[in-house]
Amino acid sequence: MHWVPIIAWGVAALVTVVVLGFCAYEILWKTKRLRGDVRQLQAVADQLLELRGDLVRAQERIAASGLR
C-alpha cells in the first residue's frame, strides 16, 4: 500500500502542470488581446487630438472673422 501516496503525488503534480499551463495560456492570450486594444485606443486618441486641433483652428477662424 505504499504506492498509494506515490500515485496521489503523481496525480497532484499532473493537475498542477495542467493548471499552470492553462494559466500561462490565459495570460499570453489576454496579453495579446490587450496589446491590440491598446493599439486601437491609441489610434482613437490620435484621432481625438487631430479633432481637437481642428476645433481650435475653427474657433480661431471664427474669432478672427468676428462672427461671434
Buried (B, 14 or more C-beta within 10 A) or exposed (E): EEEEEEEEEEEEEEEEEEEEEEEEEEEEEEEEEEEEEEEEEEEEEEEEEEEEEEEEEEEEEEEEEEEE
